[in-house]
């Protein structure tokens, strides 16, 4: 685990206050919706016959999209683990 991803022990057991959890869930949902637009646009671009350098740019976009989806999933898991049921 990298130094950036290490969390203090207290962060692993803290519960996010309900009012804050509601806002964080809303933002995570909105982020998911925005990412879905980017994912679908990236897919549609991949079906086009792109010439260089556009094909390389699409690869860069796909890499960034993949990272964003992973981060969003981590965020959603964290929210779920740190909010009251």
Secondary structure as GFF3:
##gff-version 3
##sequence-region A 1 85
A	DSSP	alpha_helix	9	13	.	.	.	ID=ss1
A	DSSP	alpha_helix	18	46	.	.	.	ID=ss2
A	DSSP	alpha_helix	54	81	.	.	.	ID=ss3
###
